[in-house]
Amino acid sequence: GENVEQHPSTLSVQEGDSAVIKCTYSDSASNYFPWYKQELGKRPQLIIDIRSNVGEKKDQRIAVTLNKTAKHFSLHITETQPEDSAVYFCAASKAGGTSYGKLTFGQGTILTVHP
Amino acid sequence: NAGVTQTPKFHILKIGQSMTLQCTQDMNHNYMYWYRQDPGMGLKLIYYSVGAGITDKGEVPNGYNVSRSTTEDFPLRLELAAPSQTSVYFCASSYRALDEQYFGPGTRLTVT
């Protein structure tokens, strides 16, 4: 089955700096890569996703890049703010066969943004 | 729309007891999922359903059972609870396979 590795496990930055979180996946058939943000004690919420037919996607201060050849994808947050502090999870999935959109999650990155 | 709702929010279960975690969504989503999240870890898929009457195992199904008799409801049954089932359980739903999954607020379960 799919295996997703996420690094780093913790990331501490100063407000205004950029933050980058990287994930690698094992199944070359995976074609959907979402990122979820989970604030302390809350439910995970989707912040951005990318599909295999694009290499980069941006939404304001957040961007995701995908390298299918190397089987890795990254989350980039620019101009970080204290409210960006949370746990971030990457995930991978594929359509077709018996996958039915099952997500395999990475282990998570605790991002702390210091004012 | 309430989205995805789960009950109970918290529960303490004794070893060997059984219980059902409830999950309901009002978005007419076809796909529903159950995940568990252990402390400091990511989410692991327990069971999922692609529509009423259709369910299948995820990554960690042992000790759990599910049913899906309606589009809205997807209960998770724990039989003969064990301490290893202490976790936070999230239910999620999506309209299609590779759409955003909407999560419920979670159930924090302690087995002792």
Chai-1 contact restraints between the chains, C-beta under 6 A:
chainA,res_idxA,chainB,res_idxB,connection_type,confidence,min_distance_angstrom,max_distance_angstrom,comment,restraint_id
A,Y32,B,L98,contact,1.0,0.0,6.0,A-B,restraint_1
A,R43,B,F103,contact,1.0,0.0,6.0,A-B,restraint_2
A,R43,B,P105,contact,1.0,0.0,6.0,A-B,restraint_3
A,R43,B,G106,contact,1.0,0.0,6.0,A-B,restraint_4
A,P44,B,F103,contact,1.0,0.0,6.0,A-B,restraint_5
A,L46,B,E100,contact,1.0,0.0,6.0,A-B,restraint_6
A,F89,B,G42,contact,1.0,0.0,6.0,A-B,restraint_7
A,A95,B,A97,contact,1.0,0.0,6.0,A-B,restraint_8
A,A95,B,L98,contact,1.0,0.0,6.0,A-B,restraint_9
A,Y100,B,V50,contact,1.0,0.0,6.0,A-B,restraint_10
A,Y100,B,A97,contact,1.0,0.0,6.0,A-B,restraint_11
A,G101,B,A97,contact,1.0,0.0,6.0,A-B,restraint_12
A,G101,B,L98,contact,1.0,0.0,6.0,A-B,restraint_13
A,K102,B,L45,contact,1.0,0.0,6.0,A-B,restraint_14
A,F105,B,G42,contact,1.0,0.0,6.0,A-B,restraint_15
A,F105,B,L43,contact,1.0,0.0,6.0,A-B,restraint_16
A,G106,B,G42,contact,1.0,0.0,6.0,A-B,restraint_17
A,Q107,B,G42,contact,1.0,0.0,6.0,A-B,restraint_18
A,G108,B,G42,contact,1.0,0.0,6.0,A-B,restraint_19
